[in-house]
Amino acid sequence: MHRRTVVRIGATSLGLLPLLPATAFGNSPSVPAAAKPTWLLDLIKRNDQHLSQARAYRITDPGSPAFGGFIDGDDIPNPHSTAGFVRQAACSMACPESGFYRSRELLAEVGPAVQYLLKIQHTDGTIDLLSTNFHSTPDTGFLVKRLVPAYTLLERSGTPGREPVLAALKTFLLRAGEALSVGGIHTPNHRWVVCAALAKLQERWPNPRYVARVDEWLAEHIDMDADGQYNERSTLIYSPLTNRLLITIAKGLNKPELLDYVRRNLAMTLYYVHPNGEVVTEASGRQDKALVGTLEGYYYPYRYMALRDTNGQMAAMCRLIEQTALPKLVGYLDYLLEEPALWNELPAAGPLPTHYGKEFGRSGLVRIRRGDWDSTILSANPVWLTFSRGNAVLQGLRVAASFFGKGQFQTEKIIREGNRWVLTQSLEGPYFQPFSKADIAEDGDWEKMPREKRRQSEVQRLDSNVTITEADGGLTIQIDMSGTDGVPVALELIFRSGGTLAGVSSHPMRDKAFLFNEASGTYTLQGDTITFGPGRAEHKNVQLRGALPAMDAPTVYLTGFTPFRHTLRLS
């Protein structure tokens, strides 16, 4: 998953996402905190368990250059695993309900961990992300925005002997602040990572350079489109991250106008939820594209905004996340401990959208949901449709033809025609005539006679049209591929691993591949079933030249030849 979470003990163990201060919302008067709710007590216990597991990856040899540090999944000591441990430990030591409350033994491990961070910190204040980025300002920001709250929690804990550890951690953070005040970035969200880290530093150790640098980055404006989505369209990783970062900046530097972007993205995300609580990821422009994931990263923003705005829909999203992903919230415990106002009871839940057909043109997709089933239609993507019914998930439909090595279908846009969605693609397969005599390369070098300068002939065409219509508790998909006759075609129904297929037959030579020639078939997972059909199996070539490789998932194939006209029903 996330490029920063190659740690053996996992992202939920280390918690690699941002935090907020202990004040109430914005600049409003402090809201009296309720007693710690049951769900928070559960997370404190889980953090203890994860912390116990994390301690096994500490380098305990005093003679090691990395003494006090923590290793990742490849046994490499690194700052991210080490900082994650410091954050976890601070949470536990600050909680009277924790088995590690004010633990001197744990503090004796946190101290060397902080010293390790100081040792590997470069003179410019940066740290390295050993998998790719060196002297990295943004990766320094990822650490700082969580370590400042860890500092606060450890300070509040009253743990005896904490002062030298706090002094060392402050040194690390202030050195990092120098880097964050001048260093550069790679990606859109990195700007807000740096700004959020500086906002956290500003809360503890005010410095006009921090504020000036934040204002410099914010002058570029927030990268949000008309749909309410950020530039990277990363619904599992970077959109929820950006929401948390903007809240941090808004609170820390009194910029409440930034919360409008958070509101817009959270409102959009209401329509990116599968019935089983997973989030739609197929349109992402980052490494979470088409990954399976839940909504825990959005919990803090939804809870913060639900309480700030008394918003029932956002409160309902919080309750949905608690129902579907509560154990994963342990990775955000520091947020929830540092800001006691979040412990208050949520507003009454409002209705969530569960019956809609909604287009997000800037992201190139359409979302359809009707109660317990939903579907995503995608442009600029070889997977142009997904369909799920509860836990039964059709991860994608793809179709390809053996057409001059370029027959993988994808549409540039999704066109709405009444109650139908239309996807199209037109391809040409030309042949090329001799080069003109005046332009022939004397040495016969093929590269000196570019094909685009040759006259075309015998041009072949392949026109593909897919029409998607709601019908009978599901979808009807009409596929029409024509132009050049006799071209082999393969339509893929790619299902999630773990379920049971019926009405199909195993391909004689390919693993996880099934041919389908019956009137209907089914796929069942955890009591939920998708019905599909009718089938068609005119040949067994399911890996056509020019098509994408098969996915590592159970895949049902419908095969034929152009003109290929077929109507598939999903329900």
C-alpha positions as CSV (number, residue, x, y, z in Angstrom):
1,M,0.0,0.0,0.0
2,H,1.5,3.3,1.1
3,R,5.1,3.9,0.0
4,R,6.0,4.9,3.6
5,T,4.6,1.8,5.3
6,V,7.1,-0.9,4.4
7,V,7.5,-1.6,8.1
8,R,7.1,-5.1,9.3
9,I,4.6,-4.2,12.0
10,G,2.3,-2.4,9.7
11,A,0.7,1.0,9.2
12,T,-1.9,0.6,11.9
13,S,0.8,-0.3,14.3
14,L,3.0,2.7,13.6
15,G,0.3,5.2,12.5
16,L,1.7,7.2,9.6
17,L,-0.8,10.0,9.4
18,P,-1.3,13.5,10.9
19,L,-2.5,14.9,14.2
20,L,-4.1,17.9,15.7
21,P,-3.8,20.1,18.8
22,A,-5.7,19.7,22.1
23,T,-7.7,22.8,21.7
24,A,-11.3,22.7,20.6
25,F,-12.4,23.6,17.0
26,G,-10.9,26.5,15.3
27,N,-10.7,29.6,17.6
28,S,-14.0,28.9,19.3
29,P,-14.0,28.5,23.1
30,S,-12.9,25.1,24.4
31,V,-15.6,22.6,24.4
32,P,-15.8,20.6,27.7
33,A,-14.5,17.1,27.0
34,A,-16.6,14.2,27.8
35,A,-15.2,11.1,29.6
36,K,-13.3,8.8,27.2
37,P,-15.9,6.9,25.3
38,T,-15.9,3.1,25.0
39,W,-14.5,3.1,21.4
40,L,-11.6,5.2,22.5
41,L,-10.8,2.9,25.4
42,D,-10.8,0.1,23.0
43,L,-8.3,1.9,20.8
44,I,-6.0,2.5,23.8
45,K,-6.0,-1.2,24.5
46,R,-5.2,-2.0,20.9
47,N,-2.4,0.5,20.9
48,D,-0.9,-1.3,23.9
49,Q,-1.0,-4.6,21.9
50,H,0.6,-3.0,18.8
51,L,3.2,-1.3,21.0
52,S,4.2,-4.6,22.5
53,Q,4.6,-6.1,19.0
54,A,6.6,-3.1,17.8
55,R,9.1,-3.4,20.7
56,A,10.3,-6.6,19.2
57,Y,11.8,-4.7,16.2
58,R,14.0,-2.4,18.3
59,I,17.8,-2.6,17.9
60,T,19.0,-3.4,21.5
61,D,22.7,-3.9,20.9
62,P,24.4,-0.8,22.5
63,G,27.3,-1.5,20.1
64,S,25.2,-1.1,17.0
65,P,25.4,2.2,15.1
66,A,21.6,2.0,14.9
67,F,21.1,1.3,18.7
68,G,17.6,2.5,19.7
69,G,16.3,2.5,16.2
70,F,13.6,0.3,14.7
71,I,13.9,-1.9,11.6
72,D,11.4,-2.2,8.7
73,G,10.3,-5.4,6.8
74,D,13.7,-5.7,5.2
75,D,15.6,-5.4,8.5
76,I,16.7,-1.9,7.7
77,P,16.8,0.6,10.6
78,N,14.9,3.7,9.5
79,P,13.5,6.9,10.8
80,H,9.9,6.2,9.9
81,S,9.6,2.9,11.9
82,T,11.4,4.6,14.8
83,A,9.3,7.7,14.8
84,G,6.2,5.5,14.7
85,F,7.3,3.8,17.9
86,V,7.8,7.1,19.6
87,R,4.3,8.2,18.7
88,Q,2.8,4.9,19.9
89,A,4.7,5.0,23.2
90,A,3.7,8.6,23.8
91,C,0.0,7.6,23.4
92,S,0.3,4.8,25.9
93,M,2.3,6.7,28.5
94,A,-0.2,9.5,28.4
95,C,-3.3,7.3,29.1
96,P,-4.1,6.2,32.6
97,E,-6.1,3.3,31.0
98,S,-3.0,2.0,29.4
99,G,-0.8,-0.7,30.8
100,F,2.2,1.5,29.9
101,Y,0.9,4.6,31.7
102,R,3.9,6.6,32.9
103,S,6.1,3.6,32.2
104,R,9.8,4.3,33.1
105,E,10.7,1.1,31.3
106,L,9.1,2.3,28.1
107,L,10.6,5.7,28.5
108,A,14.0,4.0,28.7
109,E,13.3,2.8,25.1
110,V,11.9,6.0,23.8
111,G,15.1,7.9,24.8
112,P,17.5,5.9,22.6
113,A,14.9,6.0,19.8
114,V,15.0,9.8,19.8
115,Q,18.8,9.7,20.0
116,Y,18.8,7.5,16.9
117,L,16.6,10.0,15.1
118,L,19.1,12.7,16.0
119,K,22.0,10.6,14.9
120,I,20.6,10.0,11.4
121,Q,19.2,13.5,10.9
122,H,21.2,15.3,8.3
123,T,22.9,18.6,9.1
124,D,20.3,20.4,7.0
125,G,17.5,19.0,9.3
126,T,16.2,16.4,6.9
127,I,15.9,12.6,7.1
128,D,15.8,10.0,4.4
129,L,13.1,7.8,3.1
130,L,15.4,4.9,2.3
131,S,13.2,3.4,-0.3
132,T,13.5,6.4,-2.6
133,N,13.9,10.0,-1.2
134,F,17.1,11.3,0.4
135,H,17.6,14.6,2.3
136,S,13.8,14.7,1.9
137,T,11.9,17.7,3.2
138,P,8.4,16.2,2.7
139,D,9.4,13.0,4.4
140,T,10.8,15.1,7.3
141,G,7.4,16.8,7.3
142,F,5.5,13.5,7.6
143,L,7.5,12.7,10.8
144,V,7.3,16.2,12.3
145,K,3.5,16.6,12.0
146,R,3.1,13.5,14.2
147,L,6.1,13.9,16.5
148,V,5.1,17.3,17.7
149,P,1.8,15.9,19.1
150,A,3.9,13.0,20.5
151,Y,6.0,15.6,22.3
152,T,2.8,17.1,23.7
153,L,1.4,13.8,24.9
154,L,4.7,12.8,26.5
155,E,5.0,16.1,28.2
156,R,1.4,15.9,29.5
157,S,1.9,12.3,30.7
158,G,3.9,13.3,33.8
159,T,6.2,10.3,33.3
160,P,9.1,10.6,35.7
161,G,12.4,11.3,33.9
162,R,10.8,12.5,30.7
163,E,12.6,15.9,30.6
164,P,15.9,14.7,28.9
165,V,13.8,12.8,26.3
166,L,11.7,15.9,25.6
167,A,14.8,18.0,25.3
168,A,16.3,15.7,22.7
169,L,13.0,15.4,20.8
170,K,12.7,19.2,20.7
171,T,16.2,19.5,19.3
172,F,15.2,17.0,16.5
173,L,12.0,18.9,15.8
174,L,13.6,22.4,15.7
175,R,16.4,21.2,13.4
176,A,13.7,19.7,11.1
177,G,11.9,23.1,11.2
178,E,14.9,24.7,9.5
179,A,14.6,22.2,6.7
180,L,10.8,22.6,6.4
181,S,11.3,26.4,6.2
182,V,13.3,26.2,3.0
183,G,13.1,22.7,1.4
184,G,11.3,21.6,-1.7
185,I,8.6,19.0,-2.5
186,H,7.7,16.4,-5.2
187,T,3.9,16.0,-5.2
188,P,0.8,18.2,-4.6
189,N,0.1,16.8,-1.2
190,H,3.7,17.4,-0.1
191,R,3.0,21.1,0.1
192,W,0.3,20.6,2.7
193,V,2.5,18.0,4.6
194,V,5.2,20.7,5.0
195,C,2.6,23.3,5.9
196,A,0.9,21.1,8.5
197,A,4.3,20.2,10.1
198,L,5.2,23.9,10.3
199,A,1.8,24.7,11.8
200,K,2.4,22.1,14.5
201,L,5.9,23.6,15.2
202,Q,4.4,27.1,15.3
203,E,1.9,26.0,18.0
204,R,4.7,24.9,20.3
205,W,7.7,27.1,19.3
206,P,6.5,30.1,17.3
207,N,8.7,31.3,14.6
208,P,7.8,33.9,11.9
209,R,9.7,31.9,9.3
210,Y,7.3,29.0,9.8
211,V,4.3,31.2,9.0
212,A,6.0,32.9,6.1
213,R,6.8,29.5,4.5
214,V,3.2,28.2,4.9
215,D,1.9,31.4,3.3
216,E,4.3,30.9,0.4
217,W,2.9,27.4,-0.3
218,L,-0.7,28.4,0.3
219,A,-0.3,31.1,-2.3
220,E,-0.4,28.4,-4.9
221,H,-4.1,27.7,-3.9
222,I,-5.6,24.3,-2.9
223,D,-5.6,21.8,-5.8
224,M,-9.3,21.0,-5.7
225,D,-11.5,20.5,-8.8
226,A,-15.2,21.2,-9.3
227,D,-16.1,17.8,-8.1
228,G,-14.5,18.4,-4.7
229,Q,-11.5,16.1,-5.4
230,Y,-7.9,16.9,-5.0
231,N,-5.4,16.7,-7.9
232,E,-4.1,13.2,-7.1
233,R,-7.7,11.7,-6.9
234,S,-6.2,9.3,-4.3
235,T,-9.3,8.4,-2.4
236,L,-7.6,5.8,-0.1
237,I,-4.4,7.6,0.8
238,Y,-3.9,11.2,-0.2
239,S,-7.4,12.7,-0.2
240,P,-8.1,11.8,3.4
241,L,-4.5,12.8,4.2
242,T,-5.0,16.2,2.6
243,N,-8.2,16.7,4.6
244,R,-6.3,16.0,7.9
245,L,-3.5,18.3,6.8
246,L,-5.8,21.2,5.9
247,I,-7.6,20.9,9.3
248,T,-4.2,21.0,11.0
249,I,-3.2,24.2,9.1
250,A,-6.6,25.8,9.6
251,K,-6.5,25.2,13.3
252,G,-2.8,25.9,14.0
253,L,-2.6,29.1,11.9
254,N,-6.2,30.5,12.2
255,K,-7.1,29.9,8.6
256,P,-10.7,28.6,8.8
257,E,-11.2,29.2,5.1
258,L,-9.3,26.0,4.4
259,L,-12.0,24.0,6.1
260,D,-14.3,24.7,3.1
261,Y,-12.1,22.4,1.0
262,V,-12.4,19.7,3.6
263,R,-16.1,20.1,3.6
264,R,-16.3,19.8,-0.2
265,N,-14.2,16.7,-0.3
266,L,-16.0,15.0,2.5
267,A,-19.4,15.8,0.8
268,M,-18.1,14.2,-2.4
269,T,-16.7,11.2,-0.6
270,L,-20.3,10.3,0.5
271,Y,-20.8,9.0,-3.0
272,Y,-17.5,7.0,-3.1
273,V,-18.6,4.4,-0.6
274,H,-19.5,0.8,-1.5
275,P,-22.3,-0.8,0.4
276,N,-19.8,-2.9,2.5
277,G,-18.0,0.2,3.7
278,E,-15.1,0.1,1.2
279,V,-14.0,3.2,-0.7
280,V,-13.9,3.6,-4.5
281,T,-10.3,3.8,-5.7
282,E,-10.3,3.0,-9.4
283,A,-9.9,6.6,-10.5
284,S,-6.9,7.3,-8.4
285,G,-3.8,8.8,-10.0
286,R,-1.5,7.4,-7.3
287,Q,-0.4,4.0,-5.9
288,D,-3.7,3.2,-4.3
289,K,-5.4,2.9,-7.8
290,A,-7.9,-0.1,-7.6
291,L,-6.6,-1.1,-4.1
292,V,-9.2,-2.5,-1.7
293,G,-9.5,-0.3,1.3
294,T,-11.8,1.1,4.0
295,L,-12.5,4.6,5.2
296,E,-10.6,4.8,8.4
297,G,-8.4,7.6,7.0
298,Y,-11.5,9.8,6.8
299,Y,-12.6,9.3,10.4
300,Y,-10.8,12.2,12.0
301,P,-12.0,14.7,9.3
302,Y,-15.6,13.5,9.5
303,R,-15.6,13.5,13.3
304,Y,-14.0,16.9,13.5
305,M,-16.4,18.5,10.9
306,A,-19.4,16.7,12.3
307,L,-18.8,18.2,15.7
308,R,-17.8,21.6,14.4
309,D,-20.7,22.0,12.0
310,T,-23.3,19.8,13.8
311,N,-23.5,17.9,10.6
312,G,-25.7,14.8,10.7
313,Q,-24.4,13.2,7.5
314,M,-20.8,13.5,8.6
315,A,-21.8,12.0,12.0
316,A,-23.4,9.1,10.1
317,M,-20.2,8.5,8.2
318,C,-18.3,8.4,11.5
319,R,-20.7,5.7,12.7
320,L,-20.3,3.8,9.4
321,I,-16.5,3.8,9.8
322,E,-16.8,2.7,13.4
323,Q,-18.9,-0.3,12.2
324,T,-16.7,-1.3,9.3
325,A,-13.1,-0.3,10.3
326,L,-12.9,0.4,14.0
327,P,-9.8,-1.6,14.7
328,K,-7.9,0.3,12.1
329,L,-8.5,3.6,13.9
330,V,-5.8,2.7,16.3
331,G,-3.4,4.2,13.8
332,Y,-5.0,7.6,14.5
333,L,-5.1,7.4,18.3
334,D,-2.8,10.3,18.8
335,Y,-5.2,12.6,17.0
336,L,-8.0,11.5,19.2
337,L,-6.0,11.8,22.5
338,E,-4.6,15.2,21.8
339,E,-7.9,16.8,21.2
340,P,-10.4,15.9,24.0
341,A,-13.2,17.8,22.3
342,L,-13.4,14.9,19.9
343,W,-14.6,12.6,22.7
344,N,-18.0,14.4,22.8
345,E,-21.1,12.7,21.5
346,L,-21.7,13.1,17.8
347,P,-24.8,14.9,16.4
348,A,-27.8,12.8,15.5
349,A,-27.1,10.9,12.3
350,G,-28.5,12.2,9.1
351,P,-29.3,10.0,6.0
352,L,-26.5,8.9,3.8
353,P,-26.9,8.7,0.1
354,T,-27.7,5.1,-0.9
355,H,-29.8,5.6,-4.1
356,Y,-28.2,7.7,-6.8
357,G,-26.6,8.0,-10.2
358,K,-24.0,10.7,-10.1
359,E,-21.3,11.8,-12.5
360,F,-17.9,13.2,-11.5
361,G,-16.7,14.6,-14.8
362,R,-13.3,15.9,-13.6
363,S,-12.4,12.5,-12.2
364,G,-13.7,10.7,-15.2
365,L,-16.2,8.4,-13.5
366,V,-19.9,7.8,-12.8
367,R,-21.1,6.3,-9.5
368,I,-24.4,4.4,-9.4
369,R,-25.8,3.0,-6.2
370,R,-29.1,1.4,-5.5
371,G,-29.2,0.1,-1.9
372,D,-27.2,-3.0,-1.6
373,W,-25.5,-2.9,-5.0
374,D,-23.4,-0.3,-6.7
375,S,-21.3,0.3,-9.8
376,T,-18.5,2.6,-11.0
377,I,-18.2,3.5,-14.7
378,L,-14.7,4.7,-15.7
379,S,-13.1,6.6,-18.5
380,A,-9.4,6.6,-19.5
381,N,-9.2,3.2,-17.8
382,P,-9.0,-0.3,-19.3
383,V,-11.2,-1.4,-16.4
384,W,-14.3,0.6,-17.5
385,L,-16.9,-0.9,-15.0
386,T,-17.0,-2.4,-11.6
387,F,-20.1,-3.9,-9.9
388,S,-20.6,-5.1,-6.3
389,R,-23.4,-6.5,-4.3
390,G,-22.5,-6.5,-0.6
391,N,-19.3,-8.5,-0.2
392,A,-19.5,-10.0,-3.7
393,V,-17.3,-7.8,-6.0
394,L,-16.8,-7.8,-9.7
395,Q,-13.5,-5.9,-9.6
396,G,-13.7,-5.0,-13.3
397,L,-14.9,-5.5,-16.8
398,R,-12.3,-5.3,-19.6
399,V,-12.6,-6.1,-23.3
400,A,-9.9,-6.4,-25.9
401,A,-9.5,-7.4,-29.6
402,S,-6.5,-8.8,-31.4
403,F,-6.3,-5.6,-33.5
404,F,-2.8,-4.6,-34.5
405,G,-1.5,-5.0,-31.0
406,K,-3.6,-2.1,-29.7
407,G,-7.1,-3.5,-29.2
408,Q,-7.5,-2.9,-25.4
409,F,-10.7,-1.0,-25.1
410,Q,-10.9,2.2,-23.0
411,T,-13.0,5.3,-23.6
412,E,-11.9,8.8,-23.5
413,K,-15.2,10.1,-22.1
414,I,-18.5,8.9,-20.7
415,I,-21.5,10.2,-22.6
416,R,-24.9,10.3,-21.0
417,E,-27.9,9.7,-23.3
418,G,-31.1,9.8,-21.3
419,N,-30.9,6.8,-18.9
420,R,-27.9,5.3,-20.6
421,W,-24.1,5.8,-20.4
422,V,-22.2,5.3,-23.6
423,L,-18.5,4.6,-24.0
424,T,-16.7,4.6,-27.3
425,Q,-13.4,3.9,-29.0
426,S,-12.3,4.1,-32.6
427,L,-9.0,2.5,-33.8
428,E,-7.2,2.3,-37.1
429,G,-4.8,-0.3,-38.4
430,P,-3.1,1.0,-41.5
431,Y,-0.4,-0.5,-43.8
432,F,2.3,1.7,-45.3
433,Q,3.6,2.3,-48.8
434,P,7.2,2.7,-50.0
435,F,9.0,5.9,-49.1
436,S,9.2,8.5,-51.9
437,K,12.4,8.2,-53.9
438,A,13.5,11.7,-53.0
439,D,13.4,11.0,-49.3
440,I,14.9,7.5,-49.2
441,A,17.9,7.3,-46.9
442,E,21.0,6.4,-48.9
443,D,22.3,4.1,-46.2
444,G,18.9,2.3,-45.9
445,D,18.6,3.2,-42.3
446,W,14.9,2.4,-41.4
447,E,14.9,5.0,-38.6
448,K,15.7,7.7,-41.1
449,M,12.5,6.9,-43.0
450,P,9.8,7.5,-40.4
451,R,6.5,5.8,-40.8
452,E,4.4,8.9,-40.4
453,K,5.8,10.1,-43.7
454,R,4.7,7.0,-45.6
455,R,1.4,6.9,-47.4
456,Q,-1.2,4.7,-45.7
457,S,-3.2,2.0,-47.4
458,E,-5.5,-0.9,-46.6
459,V,-6.6,0.9,-43.5
460,Q,-8.5,-1.4,-41.1
461,R,-10.9,0.0,-38.5
462,L,-12.3,-1.2,-35.2
463,D,-15.2,0.8,-33.7
464,S,-16.3,-0.2,-30.2
465,N,-19.4,1.0,-28.4
466,V,-20.5,0.1,-24.9
467,T,-23.9,1.1,-23.6
468,I,-24.7,0.7,-19.9
469,T,-28.3,0.9,-18.7
470,E,-29.9,0.2,-15.3
471,A,-32.4,-2.7,-15.5
472,D,-33.9,-5.4,-13.2
473,G,-32.0,-4.6,-10.0
474,G,-28.7,-4.3,-11.8
475,L,-27.1,-3.3,-15.2
476,T,-27.4,-4.2,-18.8
477,I,-24.2,-3.8,-20.8
478,Q,-24.4,-3.8,-24.6
479,I,-21.1,-4.3,-26.4
480,D,-20.7,-3.7,-30.1
481,M,-17.3,-4.1,-31.8
482,S,-17.2,-3.9,-35.6
483,G,-15.4,-2.6,-38.6
484,T,-13.0,-5.3,-39.6
485,D,-14.5,-8.8,-39.5
486,G,-13.0,-11.9,-37.9
487,V,-11.0,-10.2,-35.2
488,P,-10.8,-12.3,-32.0
489,V,-12.4,-10.7,-29.0
490,A,-12.2,-11.5,-25.2
491,L,-14.4,-9.9,-22.6
492,E,-13.1,-10.3,-19.0
493,L,-15.2,-10.4,-15.8
494,I,-12.6,-10.1,-13.1
495,F,-13.9,-11.1,-9.6
496,R,-12.4,-10.7,-6.2
497,S,-10.5,-13.6,-4.9
498,G,-12.1,-15.8,-2.2
499,G,-15.5,-16.4,-3.7
500,T,-17.2,-19.3,-5.5
501,L,-18.1,-19.3,-9.2
502,A,-20.9,-21.4,-10.7
503,G,-22.1,-21.9,-14.3
504,V,-18.5,-21.6,-15.7
505,S,-15.8,-24.1,-16.8
506,S,-12.1,-23.9,-16.0
507,H,-9.9,-22.9,-18.9
508,P,-7.8,-26.0,-20.0
509,M,-4.5,-24.2,-19.9
510,R,-4.7,-21.1,-17.7
511,D,-5.0,-20.8,-13.9
512,K,-7.8,-18.7,-12.5
513,A,-9.4,-18.4,-15.9
514,F,-12.9,-19.7,-16.7
515,L,-14.8,-19.9,-19.9
516,F,-18.5,-19.1,-19.9
517,N,-21.1,-20.4,-22.3
518,E,-24.2,-20.8,-20.2
519,A,-27.3,-18.7,-19.9
520,S,-26.2,-17.5,-16.5
521,G,-23.5,-17.8,-13.9
522,T,-23.0,-16.7,-10.3
523,Y,-20.2,-15.5,-8.0
524,T,-20.8,-15.7,-4.3
525,L,-18.7,-14.4,-1.4
526,Q,-19.8,-14.3,2.3
527,G,-23.4,-14.9,1.5
528,D,-23.7,-12.2,-1.2
529,T,-24.2,-13.2,-4.9
530,I,-23.7,-11.5,-8.3
531,T,-25.5,-13.1,-11.2
532,F,-24.2,-12.6,-14.7
533,G,-25.0,-13.7,-18.2
534,P,-25.6,-14.9,-20.8
535,G,-22.2,-16.4,-21.8
536,R,-20.4,-16.9,-25.0
537,A,-17.3,-19.0,-25.8
538,E,-16.4,-19.1,-29.5
539,H,-12.6,-19.6,-28.8
540,K,-10.2,-20.2,-26.0
541,N,-7.7,-17.4,-26.7
542,V,-8.1,-15.3,-23.5
543,Q,-4.7,-13.6,-23.7
544,L,-4.9,-11.7,-26.9
545,R,-1.9,-10.0,-28.4
546,G,-1.9,-6.3,-27.4
547,A,-4.2,-6.9,-24.5
548,L,-3.2,-6.3,-20.9
549,P,-1.9,-9.3,-19.0
550,A,-4.5,-11.2,-16.9
551,M,-5.0,-10.0,-13.4
552,D,-4.2,-12.3,-10.5
553,A,-7.8,-12.9,-9.7
554,P,-10.6,-15.4,-10.8
555,T,-11.6,-14.2,-14.3
556,V,-14.5,-15.3,-16.4
557,Y,-14.1,-14.9,-20.2
558,L,-16.6,-14.4,-22.9
559,T,-15.0,-14.9,-26.3
560,G,-16.0,-14.3,-30.0
561,F,-15.1,-12.6,-33.2
562,T,-16.0,-9.3,-34.8
563,P,-18.6,-8.2,-35.5
564,F,-19.0,-8.9,-31.8
565,R,-22.4,-7.9,-30.4
566,H,-23.3,-9.1,-27.0
567,T,-25.6,-8.0,-24.2
568,L,-24.4,-8.9,-20.7
569,R,-26.6,-8.5,-17.6
570,L,-25.4,-8.1,-14.0
571,S,-27.6,-8.3,-11.0
